Amino acid sequence: MLILAFGAMIGWGWIILAGDWINDGGPLGAIVAFLGGAVVVGIVALIYSELAASMPLVGGEHVYSLRALGPVGSFVCTWAIIFGYVTVAAFEAVALPSAMAFIIPGFDAVPLWNVAGEPVYATWVVVGVLGTLGITYLNYIGIRIAAQFQIIMTVVIAFAGVVLIAGAITNGQPSPDSSFGGGTAGIFAVVLMTPFMFVGFDVIPQSAEEADIPARTLGLLIVLSVGLAALFYMAVIWGSSRALSGSALVGSSLPAASAMAELYNSPTAGQIMALAGIAGILTSWNAFIIGGSRALFALAESGMLPKTLSKVHPEHNTPSNAILLIGGLSALAPFFGHQMLTWIVNAGGLGIVVAWFIVPVSFLVLRYREPDMDRPYKVPGGSVVGILGFVATAIFITLYLPGGQSALLWPYEWLIVLGWCVLGLVLYALSGDTSVETADEVVSRIEALDD
């Protein structure tokens, strides 16, 4: 489970976005931004740890928020985190052809149309859709196979990161960029991306019911996964900044691969990093289809989405229809081209922090209303940590709103958010099930699990 979460978080984003972080915030500013993001996410992870240990059921946020806030609060929370997961899957469907373009000369072929002034190539669409079909099928046939695949791919990409950092130590030079780049505005621009980069630890509670792990250990794994990811990201920023300037990194389609090539004075080293990047694409893609499909399953099982999404495959024992829905949605992304990467990161980040905001609210409600609830792992500081999580995530949300430090771009990013909201309302209306699961029924399920 630790590798599942760590692989989901480190994924591919650092390879393609490291240049933006350094260019916007400066080497030290970007590290500070990730340190700040890690503190916020770490507080939220502590809260998740207590809740996941107390309610180790498929659905994670859905279970906690339903028990604390009822059906409406639970639907908003779960639909928001599913949005985050789906945007990651969509991100990877575009990132895969972008990695292929770095490795294969002349990969960009047969232009189809333009989106926001950028051409969309048929080769990108074909590779993105085929990749989506492959990773969707892998999840369709069983979580055990998907988990084994995750371990192998995570080892590959972690090794590539270590090689990059080793090259920075032995062959790198101090960065030519100003330590804090664009100042406060630049740091906030990087902070805005951190929720998308850290999302993944919450995959653990999504699949908790399928994991044979003691409840207390489950909570500790969540916190540990965030700490490891934070250290990895900050080391990569430092290592990349010692290879090339931020402007040079931004000019590359794969900044971390260009940094690797520069550090080892070898184009082949850069191509090896790009291959490791493909492993990163597959780890996060795989993990978020696992997490997203389980969250969809939980909503459907509770009567908040059409029951067909709670169907379990008779042979593979997976939420097959939920997996197919996420696969189908992510397959649309390559049709919008490379520009879709930035839009997805920012729009998906809003969904993630909305869910993270509701989780501390649920935590505080349950601490007040059910002080005697069995909690195998209890957060030190209790309600104080819950309040910190509430305030920190509320501040994060304001960054995305109009007038915020890094507001979402109109119309593209806001249309993605609004489209997801409309889809949720339509599916909720189509559920046609008035027997929405109550908090008491959640308690019964937990007690049955314990028995």
C-alpha positions in Angstrom: 0.0 0.0 0.0 2.9 2.4 0.7 4.3 1.8 -2.8 0.8 2.2 -4.3 0.5 5.7 -2.7 4.1 6.8 -3.2 4.0 5.7 -6.9 0.8 7.5 -7.3 2.3 10.8 -5.9 5.7 10.8 -7.6 4.3 9.6 -11.0 5.2 11.7 -14.0 4.5 15.3 -13.1 8.0 16.1 -11.8 9.6 15.1 -15.1 7.4 17.4 -17.2 6.8 20.2 -14.7 10.1 20.7 -12.9 11.1 23.4 -15.3 7.9 25.4 -14.6 8.5 25.1 -10.9 12.1 26.4 -11.1 11.3 29.1 -13.6 8.3 30.4 -11.7 9.5 30.2 -8.1 13.3 29.9 -8.5 15.2 26.9 -7.1 14.8 27.8 -3.5 11.4 29.3 -3.9 10.1 26.1 -5.6 11.5 24.0 -2.7 9.8 26.4 -0.2 6.5 26.1 -2.1 6.7 22.3 -1.9 7.7 22.4 1.7 4.6 24.6 2.4 2.4 22.3 0.3 3.8 19.3 2.2 3.0 20.8 5.6 -0.6 21.4 4.5 -0.9 17.9 2.9 0.8 16.4 5.9 -1.8 17.8 8.3 -4.6 16.5 6.0 -2.8 13.1 5.8 -2.7 13.0 9.7 -6.5 13.5 9.7 -6.9 10.8 7.0 -4.8 8.5 9.1 -7.2 8.6 12.0 -10.3 8.3 9.9 -8.9 5.5 7.7 -7.8 3.5 10.7 -11.3 3.9 12.3 -13.2 3.2 9.1 -11.1 0.9 6.8 -13.8 0.6 4.1 -13.8 1.0 0.3 -14.6 4.6 -0.6 -12.5 6.5 2.0 -13.7 10.1 2.0 -17.2 8.9 1.1 -17.5 6.9 4.3 -16.1 9.5 6.6 -18.1 12.4 5.2 -21.3 10.3 5.0 -21.0 9.4 8.7 -20.3 13.0 9.7 -22.2 15.1 7.3 -24.9 13.0 5.6 -25.6 12.3 1.9 -25.2 15.8 0.5 -21.9 16.5 2.1 -20.7 13.1 1.3 -21.6 13.4 -2.4 -19.8 16.7 -2.8 -16.7 15.4 -1.0 -16.5 12.2 -3.0 -17.4 13.6 -6.3 -14.7 16.3 -5.8 -12.0 13.7 -5.1 -13.1 11.5 -8.0 -12.6 14.6 -10.2 -9.1 14.9 -8.9 -8.5 11.2 -9.7 -10.0 11.4 -13.2 -8.0 14.5 -14.1 -4.8 12.6 -13.1 -5.8 9.7 -15.4 -6.6 12.2 -18.2 -3.2 13.9 -17.5 -1.4 10.6 -18.1 -3.3 10.0 -21.3 -1.7 13.2 -22.7 1.6 12.7 -20.9 2.3 9.3 -22.5 2.4 10.6 -26.1 4.5 13.6 -24.9 7.1 11.2 -23.6 7.1 9.3 -26.8 7.6 12.6 -28.7 10.8 13.1 -26.7 12.1 9.6 -27.4 11.1 9.2 -31.0 12.2 11.8 -33.6 9.4 12.8 -35.9 6.7 11.4 -33.5 4.5 14.5 -34.0 2.8 13.5 -37.2 -0.5 14.1 -39.1 -1.9 17.3 -37.5 -5.7 17.1 -37.0 -6.8 20.4 -35.5 -5.7 23.2 -33.2 -6.7 23.7 -29.5 -5.8 27.1 -27.9 -3.4 27.6 -30.8 -1.6 24.3 -30.3 -1.8 21.5 -32.9 -3.3 18.1 -32.0 -1.5 15.2 -33.8 -3.0 11.9 -34.8 0.0 10.1 -33.3 -0.8 11.7 -29.9 -4.4 10.6 -30.1 -3.6 7.0 -31.1 -1.0 6.5 -28.4 -3.0 8.2 -25.7 -6.1 6.2 -26.4 -4.2 2.9 -26.7 -2.4 3.6 -23.4 -5.8 4.2 -21.8 -7.2 0.9 -23.1 -4.2 -1.0 -21.8 -4.1 0.5 -18.3 -7.9 0.2 -18.0 -7.8 -3.4 -18.9 -5.0 -4.1 -16.4 -7.3 -2.7 -13.6 -10.4 -4.5 -15.0 -8.8 -7.9 -14.6 -7.9 -7.4 -10.9 -6.3 -5.3 -8.2 -3.6 -7.8 -7.3 -2.1 -7.7 -10.8 -2.4 -3.9 -10.8 -0.6 -3.7 -7.5 2.3 -6.0 -8.6 2.6 -3.8 -11.7 2.7 -0.7 -9.5 5.6 -2.1 -7.4 7.8 -2.7 -10.5 7.1 0.7 -12.1 7.6 2.6 -8.9 11.1 1.0 -8.3 12.0 2.1 -11.9 11.1 5.7 -11.5 12.5 6.1 -8.0 15.8 4.8 -9.3 15.7 7.3 -12.2 15.2 10.1 -9.6 18.1 8.9 -7.5 20.4 8.8 -10.6 19.3 12.4 -11.5 20.2 13.6 -7.9 23.5 11.7 -8.0 24.4 13.5 -11.2 23.6 16.8 -9.7 25.9 16.1 -6.8 28.8 14.9 -8.9 28.4 17.0 -12.1 26.1 19.8 -11.3 26.8 23.5 -10.9 25.0 26.1 -8.7 21.9 27.3 -10.5 22.2 30.6 -12.5 18.6 31.5 -11.5 17.7 33.8 -8.6 16.9 31.7 -5.6 13.3 33.0 -5.4 12.7 33.6 -9.1 9.4 35.5 -9.5 9.1 36.3 -5.8 5.9 35.7 -3.8 3.8 35.4 -7.0 6.1 32.8 -8.4 6.0 30.8 -5.2 2.2 30.8 -5.1 2.1 29.7 -8.7 4.1 26.6 -7.6 2.0 26.1 -4.5 -1.1 25.9 -6.7 0.3 22.8 -8.3 1.3 21.0 -5.2 -2.1 19.4 -4.4 -2.1 17.7 -7.8 1.5 16.5 -7.2 0.7 15.1 -3.7 -2.7 13.6 -4.4 -2.2 9.8 -4.1 -1.8 9.2 -0.4 -5.6 9.1 -0.3 -5.6 6.1 -2.6 -4.7 4.0 0.5 -8.1 4.6 2.2 -10.0 4.2 -1.1 -8.8 0.6 -1.3 -8.5 -0.1 2.5 -11.1 -2.8 2.6 -9.2 -4.8 0.1 -5.9 -4.5 1.9 -4.9 -7.0 4.7 -3.2 -4.4 6.9 -3.8 -3.6 10.6 -5.8 -0.4 11.0 -3.1 1.5 13.0 -0.5 0.6 10.4 -2.8 1.8 7.6 -2.9 5.3 9.2 0.9 5.5 9.7 1.5 4.5 6.0 -0.6 7.5 4.8 1.7 9.9 6.7 4.9 8.2 5.7 3.9 8.2 2.0 3.5 12.1 2.1 6.8 12.5 3.7 8.7 10.4 1.2 7.0 12.2 -1.7 7.9 15.6 -0.3 11.6 14.7 0.1 11.6 13.2 -3.5 10.1 16.4 -5.1 12.4 18.8 -3.3 15.5 16.7 -4.2 14.4 16.7 -7.9 14.0 20.5 -7.9 17.4 20.9 -6.4 19.0 18.4 -8.8 17.4 19.8 -12.0 18.3 23.4 -11.0 22.0 22.4 -10.9 21.8 21.2 -14.6 20.0 24.0 -16.5 18.4 27.4 -15.9 14.7 27.5 -15.4 14.1 29.2 -18.8 16.1 26.4 -20.5 14.2 23.7 -18.7 10.8 25.3 -19.6 12.0 25.3 -23.2 12.3 21.5 -23.2 9.3 19.2 -23.7 10.7 17.0 -20.8 12.7 19.2 -18.4 13.9 16.5 -16.1 15.1 14.4 -19.1 17.0 17.4 -20.5 18.5 18.0 -17.0 19.7 14.3 -17.0 21.2 14.6 -20.4 23.0 17.8 -19.4 24.3 16.4 -16.1 25.7 13.3 -17.8 26.6 15.0 -21.1 24.7 12.3 -22.9 21.5 12.4 -24.9 21.1 8.8 -24.2 20.8 9.5 -20.4 18.0 11.9 -21.2 16.2 9.2 -23.2 16.6 6.8 -20.4 15.0 9.3 -18.0 12.1 9.7 -20.5 11.7 5.9 -20.4 11.6 6.0 -16.6 9.0 8.8 -17.1 6.8 6.4 -18.9 7.0 4.1 -15.9 5.9 7.2 -13.8 3.0 7.8 -16.1 1.9 4.2 -15.6 2.2 4.2 -11.8 0.0 7.2 -11.2 -2.4 6.2 -14.0 -2.8 2.8 -12.5 -3.2 4.1 -8.9 -5.8 6.7 -9.7 -7.9 4.3 -11.7 -7.8 2.0 -8.6 -8.8 4.9 -6.3 -11.3 6.6 -8.6 -13.2 3.4 -9.4 -13.5 2.4 -5.8 -14.9 5.9 -4.9 -17.4 5.6 -7.8 -18.3 2.2 -6.6 -18.9 3.5 -3.0 -21.2 6.3 -4.2 -23.2 4.0 -6.4 -23.5 1.4 -3.6 -24.9 4.1 -1.4 -27.5 5.1 -4.0 -26.0 8.4 -5.0 -25.0 7.3 -8.5 -26.6 4.8 -10.9 -26.4 1.3 -9.5 -24.7 0.0 -12.6 -21.5 1.7 -11.3 -21.5 -0.6 -8.3 -21.4 -3.7 -10.4 -18.6 -6.1 -9.4 -17.2 -8.4 -12.1 -18.1 -12.0 -11.3 -14.7 -13.4 -12.2 -12.2 -10.6 -11.5 -14.0 -9.1 -8.4 -13.4 -5.5 -9.6 -15.8 -2.6 -9.9 -15.8 -3.1 -13.7 -18.2 -0.5 -14.8 -16.6 2.2 -12.7 -13.2 1.3 -14.1 -14.6 1.6 -17.7 -16.2 5.0 -17.0 -12.9 6.4 -15.8 -11.0 4.9 -18.7 -13.6 6.3 -21.1 -13.3 9.8 -19.7 -9.5 9.8 -19.6 -9.4 8.6 -23.3 -11.0 12.0 -24.3 -8.0 14.0 -23.1 -5.5 13.3 -26.0 -8.0 14.8 -28.4 -7.2 18.2 -26.9 -3.4 18.0 -27.2 -0.5 19.1 -25.1 -2.1 22.2 -23.8 -4.5 20.0 -21.9 -1.8 19.1 -19.4 -1.8 22.5 -17.7 -5.5 22.9 -17.7 -6.0 19.5 -16.1 -3.4 20.1 -13.3 -5.0 23.3 -12.3 -8.7 22.3 -12.6 -8.1 18.9 -10.9 -6.3 20.6 -8.1 -9.4 22.5 -7.1 -11.4 19.3 -6.8 -8.7 17.8 -4.7 -8.5 20.6 -2.2 -12.3 20.8 -1.9 -12.4 17.1 -0.9 -9.4 17.7 1.5 -11.4 20.6 3.0 -14.4 18.5 3.7 -12.4 15.7 5.3 -11.2 17.9 8.2 -14.7 19.1 8.7 -15.8 15.5 9.0 -13.0 14.8 11.4 -14.0 17.7 13.7 -17.7 16.7 13.6 -16.9 13.0 14.5 -14.5 14.1 17.2 -17.3 16.2 18.8 -20.3 13.9 18.1 -18.7 10.5 18.6 -15.8 10.9 21.1 -16.0 7.2 22.1 -15.7 5.9 18.5 -13.0 3.2 18.2 -9.9 4.9 16.9 -7.0 2.5 16.5 -4.8 5.4 15.6 -5.5 8.8 17.2 -4.0 12.1 15.8 -1.8 13.8 18.4 -3.4 17.1 19.2 -6.8 16.0 18.1 -9.1 18.9 17.3 -6.2 21.4 17.1 -4.9 19.4 14.1 -8.4 19.3 12.7 -8.8 23.1 12.9 -5.4 23.6 11.3 -6.4 21.3 8.4 -9.7 23.2 8.1 -8.0 26.6 7.9 -5.1 25.5 5.6 -7.4 23.8 3.1 -9.8 26.8 3.1 -6.9 29.1 2.3 -5.8 26.8 -0.5 -9.3 26.9 -2.1 -9.2 30.7 -2.3 -6.0 30.5 -4.4 -8.1 28.9 -7.2 -11.0 31.4 -7.1 -11.3 34.6 -9.1 -9.2 37.2 -7.5 -7.0 34.6 -5.9 -3.2 34.5 -6.2 -3.4 31.9 -9.0 -7.0 31.8 -10.1 -8.2 29.2 -12.6 -8.1 30.3 -16.3 -11.3 31.2 -18.0 -12.7 29.6 -20.1 -10.7 26.4 -20.4 -10.0 25.4 -16.7 -13.4 26.7 -15.4 -15.2 24.8 -18.2 -13.6 21.6 -17.1 -14.7 22.2 -13.5 -18.2 23.2 -14.5 -18.5 20.2 -16.9 -17.7 17.9 -14.0 -20.3 19.5 -11.7 -22.9 19.1 -14.4 -22.0 15.5 -15.0 -22.3 14.8 -11.2 -25.8 16.4 -11.0 -26.9 14.4 -14.0 -25.7 11.1 -12.7 -27.1 11.9 -9.2 -30.5 12.6 -10.8 -30.3 9.4 -12.9 -29.5 7.2 -9.8 -33.3 7.0 -9.2 -32.6 5.5 -5.8 -34.2 7.1 -2.8 -32.6 4.5 -0.4 -29.4 6.5 0.1 -27.2 4.9 2.7 -27.4 6.5 6.1 -24.8 7.1 8.7 -26.2 4.3 10.8 -25.8 1.9 7.9 -22.2 3.0 7.6 -21.7 2.1 11.3 -23.3 -1.3 10.7 -21.0 -2.0 7.8 -18.0 -1.1 9.9 -19.2 -3.3 12.8 -19.8 -6.2 10.3 -16.3 -5.8 9.0 -14.9 -5.9 12.5 -16.8 -9.1 13.2 
